[in-house]
Amino acid sequence: MNRRRHNALRDYTAEAGLFASRAMICMGLVATVFLVLLGNLYHLQVTGFQEFQTRSNSNRITVLPVPPNRGLIYDRNGEILAENIAVYSIEIIPEEVEDLDDTLTRLVELLDLDESVVSQFTTQMRRARRFPQIPFTDNLSEEQVARFALHQHHFPGVSVEARLQRHYPYDDLFTHVIGYVGRINRQDIQRLQANDSYNLYAATRTIGKLGVERYYESVLHGKPGFQTVEVNSRGRVVRTLEFTPPVPGQDIYLEVDVQVQKIARHQLQGRRGAIVVMDSENGGLLAMYSNPSYDANQFVRGISTTAYQALLQNSNNPLINRATQGRYPPASTIKPHMALLGLEDGLVDLETSIWDPGYYELPGVERRFRNWRSWGHGWVDLRKALQVSNNTYFYKLAHEAGIDRIHDFMRSMGFGERTGVDIHEENQALLPSRGWKQANLNESWYTGETLSVGIGQSFWTVTPLQLATATNILVTEGRRFQPRLLRATRDGEQLTYQEPFELPPLNVRDPMFFSAIMEGMERAVSRADGTAHAAFVDAPYRAAGKTGTAQVISRAEAEQEPELVLVDGEQVPVEVDERLRDNATYIGYAPADDPQITLAIAIENVGGGGRNAAPVARRILDFYFDYQKSVEQAELRDQEEREEERLQEERLKEQREEQSDDAN
């Protein structure tokens, strides 16, 4: 009875309607989802096709920059000074290495490397990274490359890469001229961004740091190329789709001559100093050597901290280019320029003579300013004053000129200013004045200091390049050439020579002034009592020059009684510290009647210029003229051989024509 009552209560119609409505709702939801799916597919395949295809290709296709080959550097005769050589390096993509520390340890063991490479790699990791691959070590040997290739499958994310690296075949000979390239750092990036040239270094790891390499960076670097490549899921290149080649940098030729640079280094014999040899006719630098130097290749490869600290702490300062940054008192080498000042301002004339008792006295002053020869030179005119390097003559001249006039005239000769040579590493040295002393020492200028300046002492300092440039103004009778290293550039097969850069000339009242000064400098070499005569005895050419001895300590200190010490029961004088000995300087040119080269020499702590610097000048000039003669003879032989070959070809041509006529 209860069962019948329950069955009677069920409403099958309502249940069917409820099911149908729920089914319709579900079908509507399914249809809606399906329509959304279709709409999304339509967007992917039709309306958004271009966008998503681009995104897909960006994951599969990428554009890689291609570094340009850096231009080569040659000397004036085509001897290569800076080249690019192929090297192999281990490079790591840190993101693809699971255990970096373990990988580095195993690489050091496998390749038998120094532990320091790990710390260097870690340092690079901390710096701003411009490439996904970071160099671990360079300059792998063939054996190391083969060893790694055998075990490469154990080093995911590590690969061997081949690239061109800068190399300087003459090691330390041209370091202070050419400079070197090094890895791009943050400072370089900031400088490139400031110059809007950062994009040109997208694939480049090195940049010019010093010397010619830095000064002519824009010429040597070139422009990068690009390649469109297809990559796999691991980012490795599968194939190249398109390639735009890079534009290589231009080659440059320098004025320097390898052989002249070599003889300059040889003549310094390991002593500290600098030698500048200049082409008198255009200001081209045939040699510019500073000693000591250092091997620039170690900076290209990545110098270790230990090696760099050793260079920094070296008491001989090998990192300093003494030719352009060394500051030396000019000493008596400045006397020809002082003579020109006296003539131009009418303080002396070509016949003015003074009596030299061995000293000069200022009115009302007890101190005597002594000549280097204590008993004097008797009657001295301008030419003899240059010949024997008489101090008294130039004390008097300096007193009459005054420091203001000396300062202004010597600045017009280029002292106290950078010469503008085409490297950045140059010091303007110091041309003293009243204003300079008051501003820097808070002291007034004294007349006695003017006298010391008149013979190239006191506060006055010059660089050897300044001295050579100013001397060349005398040699060329007032023409002012800016010293330069660049001789020519080569773009492909096109060779473009650099025109000499000539500044406005130094105008003087009478050209005979130059002739008189040059005569005095020639007499310093040719006369028996000339200060450079001993070094140039029997020279096969006429030379002219001026010696100088720059005091490191004052004459008063030098003339003091030497300190005595007890050695083996005897009192002996203490030897003067080597760093306190006089510097030897020399300026000169040759041939005296037709100047071809001008030179300036500074050698530190060796004593007098006549005994030490003048002989160096003699040997350089001997070599240069012998060398030039051999070059000219070789060129003459080449011309004769070419002419003989031409005549031989003409004779053969005539014989063939005669044979052809006979056959007809």
C-alpha positions as CSV (number, residue, x, y, z in Angstrom):
1,M,0.0,0.0,0.0
2,N,2.9,2.4,0.8
3,R,4.6,1.4,-2.4
4,R,1.5,2.2,-4.5
5,R,1.2,5.6,-2.8
6,H,4.9,6.5,-3.5
7,N,4.7,5.6,-7.2
8,A,1.6,7.7,-7.5
9,L,3.4,10.7,-6.3
10,R,6.3,10.7,-9.1
11,D,5.9,13.4,-11.9
12,Y,7.7,11.9,-14.9
13,T,6.8,14.9,-17.1
14,A,8.4,17.4,-14.8
15,E,11.5,15.2,-14.6
16,A,11.8,15.0,-18.3
17,G,11.4,18.7,-18.7
18,L,14.1,19.4,-16.0
19,F,16.5,17.0,-17.8
20,A,15.8,18.6,-21.1
21,S,16.5,22.1,-19.8
22,R,19.7,21.0,-18.1
23,A,20.8,19.3,-21.3
24,M,20.1,22.4,-23.3
25,I,22.1,24.5,-20.9
26,C,25.0,22.1,-21.1
27,M,24.8,22.0,-24.9
28,G,24.7,25.8,-24.9
29,L,27.8,26.0,-22.7
30,V,29.6,23.5,-24.9
31,A,28.6,25.5,-28.0
32,T,29.7,28.7,-26.4
33,V,33.1,27.2,-25.5
34,F,33.4,25.8,-29.0
35,L,32.6,29.1,-30.5
36,V,35.2,30.8,-28.3
37,L,37.7,28.2,-29.4
38,L,36.8,28.8,-33.1
39,G,37.1,32.5,-32.6
40,N,40.5,32.1,-30.9
41,L,41.7,29.8,-33.7
42,Y,40.4,32.4,-36.3
43,H,42.4,35.1,-34.4
44,L,45.6,32.9,-34.4
45,Q,45.3,31.8,-38.0
46,V,43.8,34.9,-39.7
47,T,43.7,38.2,-37.9
48,G,46.8,37.6,-35.7
49,F,48.8,35.6,-38.3
50,Q,51.5,38.2,-39.0
51,E,52.1,38.9,-35.4
52,F,52.4,35.3,-34.2
53,Q,54.5,34.3,-37.3
54,T,56.9,37.1,-36.4
55,R,57.1,35.9,-32.8
56,S,57.6,32.3,-34.0
57,N,60.4,33.3,-36.3
58,S,62.1,35.3,-33.6
59,N,62.4,32.1,-31.6
60,R,63.7,30.3,-34.6
61,I,65.5,33.0,-36.6
62,T,67.9,35.6,-35.2
63,V,70.2,38.3,-36.4
64,L,73.8,38.1,-35.3
65,P,76.4,40.9,-35.7
66,V,79.6,40.0,-37.4
67,P,82.8,41.8,-36.2
68,P,84.9,43.5,-38.8
69,N,88.6,42.7,-39.2
70,R,90.7,45.4,-37.6
71,G,93.0,47.4,-40.0
72,L,96.7,46.6,-39.9
73,I,99.5,49.0,-39.0
74,Y,102.7,49.3,-41.0
75,D,105.9,51.3,-40.8
76,R,106.8,53.7,-43.6
77,N,108.5,50.9,-45.6
78,G,105.6,48.4,-45.3
79,E,107.0,46.4,-42.3
80,I,104.0,45.2,-40.3
81,L,103.8,46.5,-36.8
82,A,100.3,45.3,-35.7
83,E,98.6,42.3,-37.2
84,N,95.6,40.0,-36.6
85,I,96.3,36.3,-35.9
86,A,93.9,33.4,-35.5
87,V,93.6,32.2,-31.9
88,Y,91.4,29.6,-30.2
89,S,89.6,30.3,-26.9
90,I,87.3,28.4,-24.5
91,E,84.0,30.3,-24.0
92,I,81.2,29.5,-21.6
93,I,77.4,30.3,-21.6
94,P,76.8,30.3,-17.9
95,E,73.0,29.8,-18.3
96,E,73.6,26.4,-19.9
97,V,76.0,25.1,-17.2
98,E,74.4,23.3,-14.3
99,D,77.3,23.4,-11.9
100,L,79.6,26.3,-12.9
101,D,82.2,25.9,-10.2
102,D,82.6,22.2,-11.0
103,T,82.9,22.9,-14.7
104,L,85.6,25.5,-14.1
105,T,87.6,23.2,-11.9
106,R,87.4,20.3,-14.4
107,L,88.4,22.7,-17.3
108,V,91.5,23.8,-15.4
109,E,92.5,20.2,-14.8
110,L,91.8,19.1,-18.3
111,L,93.7,21.9,-20.0
112,D,96.4,22.2,-17.4
113,L,95.7,25.9,-16.8
114,D,96.7,28.2,-14.0
115,E,94.2,28.7,-11.2
116,S,94.2,32.4,-11.8
117,V,92.0,32.0,-14.9
118,V,89.1,31.1,-12.6
119,S,89.3,34.4,-10.7
120,Q,89.6,36.3,-13.9
121,F,86.5,34.6,-15.3
122,T,84.6,35.3,-12.2
123,T,85.6,39.0,-12.4
124,Q,84.2,39.1,-16.0
125,M,81.0,37.5,-14.8
126,R,80.5,40.4,-12.4
127,R,81.0,43.0,-15.0
128,A,78.4,44.3,-17.4
129,R,78.0,41.4,-19.9
130,R,77.6,42.3,-23.6
131,F,77.8,38.7,-25.0
132,P,76.0,35.5,-24.0
133,Q,79.4,33.7,-24.2
134,I,82.1,34.7,-21.8
135,P,85.8,33.9,-22.6
136,F,87.4,31.6,-20.1
137,T,90.9,31.4,-21.5
138,D,92.5,32.5,-24.8
139,N,95.5,31.3,-26.9
140,L,94.9,27.6,-26.7
141,S,97.5,25.4,-28.2
142,E,96.5,22.8,-30.8
143,E,97.0,20.1,-28.2
144,Q,94.6,21.8,-25.8
145,V,92.0,22.2,-28.5
146,A,92.3,18.5,-29.4
147,R,92.1,17.5,-25.7
148,F,88.9,19.5,-25.2
149,A,87.3,18.3,-28.4
150,L,87.7,14.7,-27.1
151,H,85.9,15.6,-23.9
152,Q,83.5,18.3,-25.1
153,H,80.4,16.1,-24.5
154,H,81.2,16.3,-20.8
155,F,81.0,20.1,-20.9
156,P,77.5,21.4,-21.9
157,G,77.5,25.2,-22.4
158,V,81.3,25.2,-23.1
159,S,82.7,25.5,-26.6
160,V,85.9,26.3,-28.5
161,E,85.8,29.5,-30.6
162,A,88.2,30.7,-33.2
163,R,88.7,34.4,-33.8
164,L,91.3,37.0,-34.8
165,Q,93.4,38.6,-32.1
166,R,95.7,41.6,-32.3
167,H,99.4,40.8,-32.2
168,Y,102.5,43.0,-32.1
169,P,105.4,41.2,-33.7
170,Y,108.0,43.7,-32.3
171,D,106.9,43.1,-28.7
172,D,108.0,46.2,-26.7
173,L,109.8,48.2,-29.5
174,F,106.7,50.2,-30.5
175,T,104.5,50.0,-27.5
176,H,104.7,53.7,-26.6
177,V,103.9,54.6,-30.2
178,I,101.3,52.0,-31.3
179,G,99.8,51.4,-27.9
180,Y,97.5,48.3,-27.7
181,V,94.0,47.0,-27.8
182,G,92.2,45.5,-24.8
183,R,88.8,44.2,-23.8
184,I,86.0,46.7,-23.8
185,N,85.1,47.8,-20.3
186,R,82.4,50.0,-18.7
187,Q,84.3,53.2,-19.3
188,D,84.7,52.3,-23.0
189,I,81.0,51.6,-23.3
190,Q,80.2,54.9,-21.8
191,R,82.5,56.7,-24.2
192,L,81.0,54.8,-27.2
193,Q,77.5,55.6,-26.1
194,A,78.4,59.3,-25.7
195,N,79.8,59.3,-29.2
196,D,76.8,57.4,-30.7
197,S,79.1,54.7,-31.9
198,Y,78.1,51.9,-29.5
199,N,76.2,49.9,-32.2
200,L,79.4,49.7,-34.3
201,Y,80.9,47.5,-31.5
202,A,77.9,45.0,-31.2
203,A,80.2,42.0,-32.0
204,T,83.6,43.5,-31.0
205,R,85.3,42.5,-27.8
206,T,88.4,44.8,-28.0
207,I,89.1,48.5,-28.5
208,G,92.2,50.7,-28.8
209,K,93.4,51.7,-25.3
210,L,96.6,53.6,-25.9
211,G,98.7,55.2,-28.7
212,V,97.9,55.0,-32.3
213,E,95.5,52.1,-31.7
214,R,93.3,54.5,-29.7
215,Y,93.8,57.7,-31.6
216,Y,92.9,56.1,-34.9
217,E,90.3,53.7,-33.5
218,S,87.6,55.0,-35.9
219,V,89.8,54.3,-38.9
220,L,91.1,50.9,-37.8
221,H,87.9,49.4,-36.5
222,G,85.6,49.2,-39.5
223,K,81.9,48.5,-39.6
224,P,80.2,45.3,-38.4
225,G,78.2,43.0,-40.7
226,F,75.1,40.9,-39.9
227,Q,74.0,37.4,-40.6
228,T,70.5,36.0,-40.3
229,V,70.6,32.5,-38.9
230,E,68.2,29.7,-37.9
231,V,68.7,28.3,-34.4
232,N,67.5,25.2,-32.6
233,S,65.8,25.0,-29.2
234,R,69.2,25.2,-27.5
235,G,70.1,28.4,-29.3
236,R,72.8,26.8,-31.6
237,V,73.0,27.9,-35.2
238,V,71.5,25.4,-37.6
239,R,72.0,27.3,-40.9
240,T,72.7,30.8,-42.2
241,L,69.8,32.4,-44.1
242,E,71.3,35.7,-45.1
243,F,74.8,37.3,-44.7
244,T,75.8,40.9,-44.9
245,P,79.7,41.1,-44.8
246,P,81.4,43.5,-42.4
247,V,83.5,46.4,-43.7
248,P,87.1,45.9,-42.5
249,G,89.0,48.7,-41.0
250,Q,91.5,50.7,-43.0
251,D,95.2,49.9,-42.9
252,I,97.5,52.7,-41.8
253,Y,101.1,53.4,-42.5
254,L,103.2,55.3,-40.0
255,E,106.1,57.6,-40.5
256,V,108.3,55.5,-38.2
257,D,111.0,53.4,-39.6
258,V,111.6,50.0,-37.9
259,Q,115.3,50.2,-38.4
260,V,115.7,53.7,-37.0
261,Q,113.5,52.7,-34.0
262,K,115.7,49.7,-33.4
263,I,118.9,51.7,-33.4
264,A,117.4,54.2,-31.0
265,R,116.6,51.4,-28.6
266,H,120.0,49.9,-29.0
267,Q,121.8,53.2,-28.3
268,L,120.0,53.7,-25.0
269,Q,121.5,50.5,-23.9
270,G,118.9,49.8,-21.3
271,R,119.2,53.3,-19.7
272,R,116.2,55.3,-18.8
273,G,115.4,58.0,-21.4
274,A,113.8,58.8,-24.7
275,I,114.9,59.5,-28.3
276,V,112.9,61.4,-30.9
277,V,114.0,61.4,-34.6
278,M,112.0,63.7,-36.9
279,D,111.9,64.3,-40.6
280,S,113.0,67.9,-40.8
281,E,111.0,68.6,-44.0
282,N,107.5,67.7,-42.8
283,G,107.6,66.8,-39.0
284,G,107.1,63.1,-39.6
285,L,108.4,61.0,-36.6
286,L,111.0,58.5,-37.9
287,A,111.5,57.2,-34.4
288,M,110.1,57.8,-31.0
289,Y,111.4,55.4,-28.4
290,S,111.0,55.5,-24.7
291,N,112.9,53.2,-22.3
292,P,112.1,51.1,-20.4
293,S,109.1,49.7,-22.3
294,Y,106.9,46.7,-22.0
295,D,105.3,44.0,-24.2
296,A,101.9,45.2,-25.3
297,N,100.8,41.6,-26.2
298,Q,100.2,40.8,-22.6
299,F,97.4,43.4,-22.4
300,V,95.8,42.0,-25.6
301,R,95.7,38.5,-24.1
302,G,94.5,39.8,-20.7
303,I,97.3,40.7,-18.3
304,S,97.2,39.1,-14.8
305,T,96.8,41.2,-11.7
306,T,100.2,40.2,-10.5
307,A,101.9,41.2,-13.8
308,Y,100.0,44.5,-13.9
309,Q,100.9,45.4,-10.4
310,A,104.6,44.6,-11.2
311,L,104.5,47.2,-14.0
312,L,102.7,49.8,-11.8
313,Q,105.2,49.3,-8.9
314,N,108.3,49.3,-11.1
315,S,110.5,52.2,-10.0
316,N,111.6,52.8,-13.6
317,N,108.0,53.6,-14.7
318,P,107.8,51.5,-17.9
319,L,104.2,52.5,-18.5
320,I,105.2,56.2,-19.0
321,N,106.0,57.3,-22.5
322,R,109.1,59.4,-21.7
323,A,109.1,60.9,-25.2
324,T,105.8,62.7,-24.7
325,Q,105.2,62.5,-21.0
326,G,108.7,62.7,-19.5
327,R,109.5,66.1,-18.0
328,Y,113.1,67.1,-18.1
329,P,114.9,70.4,-17.6
330,P,116.0,71.4,-21.1
331,A,119.4,72.7,-19.7
332,S,121.7,74.1,-22.3
333,T,119.7,72.7,-25.3
334,I,117.5,75.8,-24.8
335,K,120.3,78.3,-25.5
336,P,119.7,78.4,-29.3
337,H,116.1,79.4,-28.6
338,M,117.2,82.0,-26.1
339,A,119.6,83.4,-28.7
340,L,116.8,83.8,-31.1
341,L,114.8,85.7,-28.4
342,G,117.7,88.0,-27.8
343,L,118.2,88.7,-31.5
344,E,114.5,89.2,-32.2
345,D,113.9,91.6,-29.3
346,G,117.1,93.5,-30.0
347,L,118.7,92.6,-26.7
348,V,121.8,91.4,-28.6
349,D,123.0,91.6,-32.2
350,L,125.2,89.3,-34.3
351,E,128.3,91.1,-33.2
352,T,127.6,91.7,-29.5
353,S,130.4,90.4,-27.3
354,I,130.7,90.2,-23.5
355,W,133.6,89.5,-21.2
356,D,133.2,86.2,-19.3
357,P,135.4,85.9,-16.2
358,G,133.7,82.7,-15.3
359,Y,130.6,84.1,-13.6
360,Y,127.8,86.6,-13.8
361,E,126.9,89.0,-11.0
362,L,123.6,90.7,-10.5
363,P,123.8,94.4,-9.4
364,G,123.8,94.6,-5.6
365,V,123.8,90.8,-5.1
366,E,126.8,89.0,-3.6
367,R,126.0,85.6,-5.1
368,R,127.9,84.8,-8.3
369,F,126.1,82.8,-11.0
370,R,128.9,80.6,-12.3
371,N,129.8,79.5,-15.8
372,W,130.4,75.7,-16.2
373,R,134.1,76.6,-16.8
374,S,135.3,78.3,-13.7
375,W,137.9,80.5,-15.4
376,G,135.5,81.6,-18.1
377,H,135.8,81.9,-21.9
378,G,137.0,85.5,-22.3
379,W,135.3,87.5,-25.0
380,V,132.1,85.7,-26.1
381,D,129.7,86.6,-28.9
382,L,126.5,84.7,-29.8
383,R,128.1,82.1,-32.1
384,K,130.8,81.3,-29.6
385,A,128.3,81.2,-26.7
386,L,126.5,78.4,-28.5
387,Q,129.7,76.7,-29.6
388,V,131.1,76.4,-26.0
389,S,127.8,76.6,-24.2
390,N,128.7,79.7,-22.3
391,N,126.5,80.3,-19.3
392,T,127.5,83.8,-18.6
393,Y,126.3,85.1,-22.0
394,F,122.9,83.6,-21.4
395,Y,122.7,84.8,-17.7
396,K,123.1,88.3,-19.0
397,L,120.6,87.8,-21.8
398,A,118.0,86.3,-19.5
399,H,118.5,89.2,-17.0
400,E,117.9,91.7,-19.7
401,A,114.9,89.9,-21.2
402,G,113.1,89.2,-18.0
403,I,110.9,86.2,-17.2
404,D,107.8,87.7,-18.8
405,R,109.4,88.1,-22.2
406,I,111.1,84.7,-21.9
407,H,107.7,83.1,-21.1
408,D,105.8,84.7,-24.0
409,F,108.5,84.0,-26.6
410,M,109.1,80.3,-25.6
411,R,105.3,79.7,-25.6
412,S,105.4,80.8,-29.3
413,M,108.0,78.1,-29.8
414,G,105.6,75.5,-28.4
415,F,107.0,75.1,-24.9
416,G,104.5,74.7,-22.1
417,E,101.9,73.3,-24.6
418,R,101.1,69.9,-26.1
419,T,102.6,69.5,-29.6
420,G,99.4,67.9,-31.0
421,V,101.1,64.7,-31.9
422,D,98.6,62.0,-33.0
423,I,98.5,60.1,-29.7
424,H,96.6,61.0,-26.6
425,E,99.4,60.4,-24.1
426,E,101.1,63.7,-24.0
427,N,102.2,66.1,-21.2
428,Q,102.5,69.8,-21.7
429,A,105.4,70.0,-19.2
430,L,106.0,73.3,-17.5
431,L,107.0,76.7,-18.8
432,P,107.3,78.9,-15.6
433,S,106.0,82.4,-15.2
434,R,105.3,84.9,-12.4
435,G,101.6,83.9,-12.4
436,W,102.3,80.2,-12.3
437,K,104.6,80.6,-9.3
438,Q,102.2,82.8,-7.4
439,A,99.3,80.5,-8.1
440,N,101.1,77.3,-7.3
441,L,103.7,78.2,-4.7
442,N,102.2,81.5,-3.4
443,E,105.6,83.1,-3.8
444,S,106.9,86.0,-5.8
445,W,109.3,85.6,-8.7
446,Y,113.0,86.3,-8.1
447,T,115.5,87.6,-10.6
448,G,117.9,84.8,-9.8
449,E,115.3,82.3,-11.0
450,T,115.2,84.2,-14.3
451,L,118.9,83.6,-14.7
452,S,118.5,79.9,-14.1
453,V,115.6,79.7,-16.6
454,G,117.9,81.4,-19.1
455,I,120.1,78.3,-19.1
456,G,117.2,75.8,-19.0
457,Q,117.2,75.1,-15.3
458,S,115.0,76.0,-12.3
459,F,111.3,75.2,-12.7
460,W,111.4,74.8,-16.5
461,T,110.7,71.3,-17.9
462,V,110.1,70.0,-21.4
463,T,109.3,66.8,-23.1
464,P,111.8,65.4,-25.7
465,L,109.1,65.7,-28.4
466,Q,108.6,69.4,-27.5
467,L,112.4,69.9,-27.7
468,A,112.6,68.2,-31.1
469,T,109.7,70.2,-32.5
470,A,111.0,73.5,-31.2
471,T,114.5,72.7,-32.6
472,N,113.0,71.9,-36.0
473,I,111.6,75.5,-36.1
474,L,115.2,76.7,-36.0
475,V,116.2,74.2,-38.6
476,T,113.5,75.1,-41.0
477,E,114.0,78.8,-40.4
478,G,110.6,79.5,-38.8
479,R,108.4,76.8,-40.3
480,R,106.3,75.1,-37.6
481,F,105.3,71.5,-38.4
482,Q,103.0,69.6,-36.0
483,P,104.8,66.3,-35.3
484,R,102.8,63.3,-36.6
485,L,102.9,59.6,-36.8
486,L,100.4,58.9,-39.6
487,R,101.9,58.7,-43.0
488,A,99.0,57.2,-45.1
489,T,95.8,55.2,-44.9
490,R,94.8,52.4,-47.2
491,D,91.1,51.5,-48.0
492,G,91.2,48.4,-50.2
493,E,93.7,49.3,-52.9
494,Q,93.4,53.0,-52.4
495,L,96.4,54.6,-50.7
496,T,95.8,58.1,-49.3
497,Y,98.8,60.0,-48.0
498,Q,98.5,62.4,-45.1
499,E,99.4,66.0,-45.8
500,P,101.9,67.6,-43.3
501,F,100.0,69.8,-40.9
502,E,101.8,73.2,-40.8
503,L,101.1,75.9,-38.3
504,P,101.6,79.6,-38.9
505,P,105.3,80.3,-39.2
506,L,107.4,82.0,-36.6
507,N,108.2,85.3,-38.2
508,V,111.4,87.1,-37.3
509,R,112.8,90.4,-38.3
510,D,115.8,89.0,-40.2
511,P,116.3,85.5,-41.6
512,M,120.0,86.0,-40.8
513,F,119.1,85.3,-37.2
514,F,118.5,81.7,-38.0
515,S,121.7,81.4,-40.0
516,A,123.8,82.7,-37.1
517,I,122.2,80.3,-34.6
518,M,122.6,77.4,-36.9
519,E,126.2,78.4,-37.5
520,G,126.8,78.4,-33.7
521,M,125.3,74.9,-33.4
522,E,127.5,73.6,-36.2
523,R,130.5,75.1,-34.5
524,A,129.6,73.2,-31.4
525,V,130.2,70.0,-33.4
526,S,133.0,71.1,-35.8
527,R,135.3,73.2,-33.6
528,A,137.8,71.6,-31.3
529,D,136.4,73.4,-28.3
530,G,132.8,72.7,-29.2
531,T,130.9,70.8,-26.6
532,A,129.9,68.0,-29.0
533,H,133.1,67.9,-31.1
534,A,134.5,64.8,-29.5
535,A,131.5,62.7,-30.5
536,F,131.6,63.8,-34.2
537,V,135.3,63.6,-35.0
538,D,135.7,62.3,-38.6
539,A,132.0,62.2,-39.3
540,P,131.4,61.8,-43.0
541,Y,128.7,64.5,-43.0
542,R,128.3,68.0,-41.5
543,A,126.3,67.9,-38.4
544,A,125.0,70.6,-36.0
545,G,123.8,70.3,-32.4
546,K,123.7,71.5,-28.8
547,T,124.5,69.5,-25.7
548,G,122.9,69.9,-22.3
549,T,123.5,68.7,-18.8
550,A,120.4,69.0,-16.6
551,Q,121.0,69.1,-12.9
552,V,118.8,66.9,-10.8
553,I,120.1,68.6,-7.6
554,S,121.2,72.2,-7.4
555,R,124.8,73.2,-8.1
556,A,125.1,74.4,-4.5
557,E,124.2,71.0,-3.3
558,A,126.5,69.3,-5.8
559,E,129.4,71.5,-4.7
560,Q,129.1,70.7,-1.0
561,E,131.7,68.5,0.6
562,P,130.7,64.9,0.1
563,E,129.6,62.9,3.2
564,L,132.3,60.5,4.4
565,V,131.7,57.0,5.8
566,L,134.2,54.6,7.4
567,V,135.0,51.6,5.1
568,D,137.8,49.2,6.2
569,G,139.2,51.8,8.6
570,E,139.3,54.6,6.0
571,Q,137.1,57.6,5.4
572,V,135.6,57.4,1.9
573,P,133.1,59.7,0.2
574,V,129.5,58.4,-0.1
575,E,128.7,57.8,-3.8
576,V,125.9,60.1,-5.1
577,D,122.7,58.2,-5.5
578,E,122.2,57.2,-9.1
579,R,118.8,58.9,-9.3
580,L,120.5,62.2,-8.3
581,R,123.0,62.3,-11.1
582,D,122.7,64.8,-14.0
583,N,120.5,64.1,-17.0
584,A,122.2,64.2,-20.4
585,T,120.4,66.0,-23.3
586,Y,121.1,66.7,-26.9
587,I,119.4,68.4,-29.8
588,G,120.8,68.3,-33.4
589,Y,120.2,67.9,-37.1
590,A,122.1,66.8,-40.2
591,P,123.4,67.5,-42.7
592,A,124.1,71.0,-41.5
593,D,123.9,72.5,-45.0
594,D,120.8,70.6,-46.0
595,P,118.9,69.3,-42.9
596,Q,117.1,66.0,-43.4
597,I,116.5,64.8,-39.8
598,T,116.2,66.6,-36.5
599,L,116.6,64.7,-33.2
600,A,116.3,65.2,-29.5
601,I,117.8,62.9,-26.8
602,A,117.3,62.7,-23.1
603,I,119.1,60.1,-21.0
604,E,118.5,60.1,-17.2
605,N,121.1,60.1,-14.5
606,V,124.2,59.4,-16.7
607,G,126.1,62.7,-16.5
608,G,127.1,65.3,-19.1
609,G,125.3,65.6,-22.4
610,G,128.6,65.9,-24.4
611,R,130.0,62.6,-23.0
612,N,126.7,60.7,-23.0
613,A,124.0,62.0,-25.3
614,A,126.1,63.4,-28.2
615,P,127.8,60.0,-28.9
616,V,124.3,58.5,-29.1
617,A,123.3,61.1,-31.6
618,R,126.4,60.4,-33.7
619,R,125.7,56.7,-33.9
620,I,122.1,57.3,-34.8
621,L,123.1,59.7,-37.6
622,D,125.8,57.4,-38.9
623,F,123.3,54.6,-39.1
624,Y,120.6,56.7,-40.7
625,F,122.8,58.0,-43.5
626,D,124.4,54.6,-44.2
627,Y,120.9,53.1,-44.1
628,Q,119.5,55.7,-46.5
629,K,122.4,55.1,-48.8
630,S,121.7,51.4,-48.9
631,V,118.0,52.0,-49.5
632,E,118.8,54.3,-52.3
633,Q,121.2,51.8,-53.8
634,A,118.6,49.1,-53.5
635,E,116.0,51.3,-55.2
636,L,118.5,52.1,-58.0
637,R,119.2,48.4,-58.5
638,D,115.5,47.7,-58.7
639,Q,115.1,50.4,-61.3
640,E,118.0,49.0,-63.3
641,E,116.5,45.5,-63.1
642,R,113.1,46.7,-64.2
643,E,114.6,48.7,-67.1
644,E,116.6,45.6,-68.1
645,E,113.5,43.5,-68.0
646,R,111.6,46.1,-70.2
647,L,114.4,46.1,-72.7
648,Q,114.5,42.3,-72.8
649,E,110.8,42.2,-73.5
650,E,111.2,44.7,-76.3
651,R,114.0,42.7,-77.9
652,L,111.9,39.5,-77.6
653,K,108.9,41.3,-79.2
654,E,111.1,42.5,-82.1
655,Q,112.5,39.0,-82.6
656,R,109.0,37.5,-82.8
657,E,107.9,40.2,-85.3
658,E,111.0,39.5,-87.4
659,Q,110.2,35.7,-87.3
660,S,106.6,36.4,-88.3
661,D,107.7,38.6,-91.3
662,D,110.2,35.9,-92.5
663,A,107.4,33.2,-92.2
664,N,105.1,35.4,-94.4
